[in-house]
Amino acid sequence: MHVRTKGEAQVARSSSGFVAAITVAALAVVGFLAFQASASAPPAADLAAPGTSASPSVKPSKAPAAGSPNNRVDLSVPANSGTGVRVVYALGAKRVWLVGVTKTPKTFEVMPSTINPKPGTYVVTSRSGNVTGSDGVAVEHVVRFASSENVAIGFSAAVDGSMASPKTEKKTGGIRMKRADGNAMWTFATVNSKVVVVP
């Protein structure tokens, strides 16, 4: 049986301390490398199998964005609406253009009444500054250009600025517009001015 000397015991203790220090250092390095690997790993979504997704995807909308060409109102003067200085009234678009005085025609929306003029070419026959419409509403800047079913048809603006759809079962021919547009119409469409109505 071998009995360790004092020197051998010191060497053994030193060796085991050295091994422990190396083990601790190695574990620290492994832990640091594992941390770096996890920090630089791609997201779970990137690891999903092809054709699948780790999280719900947002599908692009097929609706046109606001302001896109498919969402804009066509403000160009309707084709086949004649030439020269004229008022153009598009029944389907519920819109009027004042054409020929300025480079860019003024255009605005209108609210038709219960009787509409037929497509064709007319002239302004009479005007009135202020009257009461057949629906009982006070109107101004009345510009008449047609008649149908014994009802006079013309442009006008309600004094209260309203452009509501007519709430009457009477046959009325007032084509309503905003007051500012009524002012522009009054200045533009004098007696005998041309009015072209298109579908």
Salt bridges, closest charged atoms under 4 A:
GLU8 OE1 - HIS2 NE2 3.15
ASP135 OD1 - ARG176 NH2 3.18
GLU140 OE2 - ARG179 NE 2.70
GLU149 OE1 - LYS171 NZ 2.97
ASP181 OD1 - LYS106 NZ 3.46
